[in-house]
Amino acid sequence: TFLDIGMTGGNITDEAVSAVARWCRGLRTLICHGNDGAITDASITDVAEHCRALEKLDVNCSDGKVTDASIALIATNCTSLKYVDVSNSSGEVTDEAAALFGTNCPLLEHVDFSNNLERIGDEAVAELGRGCPRLRFLGLKRASSAVTDASLVVVAAGCPQLEVLDLL
């Protein structure tokens, strides 16, 4: 199942996403970027609890409504994830939740934590390097002061397929 409600201007809300999560447990792709804050932790938590086969999650530009609370559940429950974009989350997604992707999601190929007000740092980046050998894209724009050589060395050693490391 594929659900793309990106750029719907807030017309589609938690109610619809939660209903899909509860009734379409085979959901593999959820794209809800640029939704003017209409998608929050409530529906993303439902996705984490009911759609454990999820492979792609894009909650880019969530206006701070998607936070560590639901992202930690996604990272813990949805271990088949290959693509995660939680960029531009107004700093509500932090190192603690982001590190769980490295611990629990070894199939990840694309991760974007860009523009999270430097709340993603060495802990999460190093964990991705240790746990995600298939990683091809790692977006860390505007995290440069929170990410040091130490974690980037772990990524370089642990992610031989890495094609893009975006720090600018």
C-alpha positions as CSV (number, residue, x, y, z in Angstrom):
1,T,0.0,0.0,0.0
2,F,1.2,3.5,-0.9
3,L,-0.1,6.7,0.6
4,D,1.1,10.0,-0.7
5,I,-0.6,13.0,0.9
6,G,2.4,15.4,0.4
7,M,1.6,19.0,-0.4
8,T,-2.2,18.7,0.2
9,G,-2.2,22.0,2.1
10,G,-3.4,20.5,5.4
11,N,-6.6,19.1,3.9
12,I,-5.6,15.6,4.8
13,T,-5.0,15.2,8.6
14,D,-4.2,12.7,11.3
15,E,-7.7,11.2,11.0
16,A,-7.1,9.9,7.5
17,V,-3.5,8.7,8.1
18,S,-4.6,6.9,11.3
19,A,-7.5,5.2,9.5
20,V,-5.1,4.0,6.8
21,A,-2.7,2.7,9.4
22,R,-5.3,0.8,11.2
23,W,-7.0,-0.7,8.2
24,C,-4.2,-1.1,5.7
25,R,-1.5,-2.8,7.7
26,G,0.4,-3.6,4.6
27,L,1.3,0.1,4.2
28,R,4.8,0.2,2.7
29,T,5.2,3.9,1.8
30,L,3.9,7.0,3.6
31,I,4.7,10.4,2.1
32,C,3.2,13.4,4.0
33,H,5.7,16.2,3.5
34,G,4.7,19.8,3.4
35,N,1.3,19.2,5.1
36,D,1.2,22.5,7.0
37,G,1.4,20.7,10.3
38,A,-1.7,18.6,9.7
39,I,0.1,15.4,10.4
40,T,1.4,14.9,13.9
41,D,2.8,12.4,16.3
42,A,-0.7,10.9,16.7
43,S,-1.0,9.4,13.2
44,I,2.7,8.6,12.9
45,T,2.4,6.6,16.2
46,D,-0.5,4.7,14.6
47,V,1.7,4.0,11.6
48,A,4.5,2.7,13.9
49,E,2.1,0.5,15.8
50,H,0.1,-1.0,12.9
51,C,2.3,-0.8,9.8
52,R,5.5,-2.7,10.7
53,A,6.4,-3.5,7.1
54,L,6.8,0.2,6.3
55,E,9.7,0.8,3.9
56,K,9.5,4.5,3.2
57,L,8.6,7.4,5.5
58,D,8.8,11.0,4.3
59,V,7.6,13.6,6.9
60,N,9.8,16.4,5.7
61,C,8.5,19.9,6.7
62,S,6.3,18.7,9.6
63,D,6.3,22.1,11.2
64,G,7.5,20.5,14.5
65,K,4.4,18.4,14.8
66,V,6.3,15.1,14.3
67,T,8.7,14.6,17.2
68,D,11.1,12.2,18.8
69,A,8.1,10.4,20.4
70,S,6.7,9.0,17.2
71,I,10.0,8.8,15.3
72,A,11.5,6.6,18.0
73,L,8.5,4.3,17.6
74,I,8.9,4.2,13.9
75,A,12.6,3.4,14.2
76,T,11.9,0.6,16.8
77,N,8.9,-1.0,15.1
78,C,9.5,-0.6,11.4
79,T,12.7,-2.4,10.9
80,S,12.2,-2.9,7.1
81,L,12.7,0.8,6.5
82,K,14.9,1.7,3.5
83,Y,14.1,5.4,3.2
84,V,13.5,8.0,6.0
85,D,13.2,11.8,5.5
86,V,12.6,13.7,8.7
87,S,14.3,16.9,7.5
88,N,13.0,20.3,8.4
89,S,11.3,19.1,11.6
90,S,12.0,22.4,13.5
91,G,14.4,20.6,15.8
92,E,11.8,18.2,17.2
93,V,13.7,15.1,16.0
94,T,16.9,14.7,17.9
95,D,20.0,12.5,18.2
96,E,18.2,10.2,20.6
97,A,15.5,9.1,18.3
98,A,17.7,9.3,15.2
99,A,20.2,6.9,16.6
100,L,17.5,4.2,16.9
101,F,17.4,4.0,13.1
102,G,21.0,2.8,13.2
103,T,20.3,0.3,15.9
104,N,17.1,-1.2,14.4
105,C,17.0,-0.5,10.7
106,P,19.9,-2.3,8.9
107,L,18.2,-2.0,5.4
108,L,18.3,1.8,5.4
109,E,19.6,3.3,2.1
110,H,18.5,6.9,2.4
111,V,18.3,9.0,5.6
112,D,17.8,12.7,5.6
113,F,18.0,14.6,9.0
114,S,18.8,18.0,7.4
115,N,17.8,21.3,8.9
116,N,16.9,20.0,12.3
117,L,18.5,23.0,14.1
118,E,21.7,21.0,14.8
119,R,19.8,18.5,17.1
120,I,21.3,15.6,15.2
121,G,24.9,14.9,16.1
122,D,27.7,12.3,16.5
123,E,25.6,9.7,18.4
124,A,23.1,9.3,15.7
125,V,25.5,9.6,12.8
126,A,27.9,7.0,14.3
127,E,25.0,4.6,15.0
128,L,24.0,4.8,11.4
129,G,27.5,4.1,10.4
130,R,27.6,1.0,12.6
131,G,24.2,-0.3,11.8
132,C,23.3,0.6,8.2
133,P,25.8,-0.9,5.7
134,R,23.5,-0.3,2.7
135,L,23.3,3.5,3.3
136,R,23.7,5.4,0.0
137,F,22.5,8.9,1.0
138,L,22.9,10.7,4.4
139,G,21.6,14.2,4.6
140,L,22.9,16.3,7.4
141,K,22.6,19.9,6.2
142,R,22.9,22.4,9.0
143,A,24.1,19.8,11.4
144,S,27.7,20.4,10.6
145,S,28.6,21.9,14.1
146,A,27.0,18.9,15.9
147,V,28.7,16.3,13.7
148,T,32.5,15.7,14.0
149,D,35.2,13.7,12.3
150,A,34.7,10.9,14.8
151,S,31.2,10.0,13.6
152,L,32.0,10.6,9.9
153,V,34.9,8.1,10.1
154,V,32.5,5.5,11.4
155,V,30.1,6.2,8.5
156,A,33.0,6.0,6.0
157,A,34.1,2.7,7.4
158,G,30.6,1.2,7.9
159,C,28.8,2.3,4.8
160,P,30.8,1.2,1.7
161,Q,27.9,2.0,-0.7
162,L,27.6,5.7,0.5
163,E,27.2,7.9,-2.6
164,V,26.0,11.2,-1.0
165,L,27.0,12.7,2.3
166,D,25.3,16.1,2.3
167,L,26.7,18.4,5.0
168,L,26.2,21.8,3.4
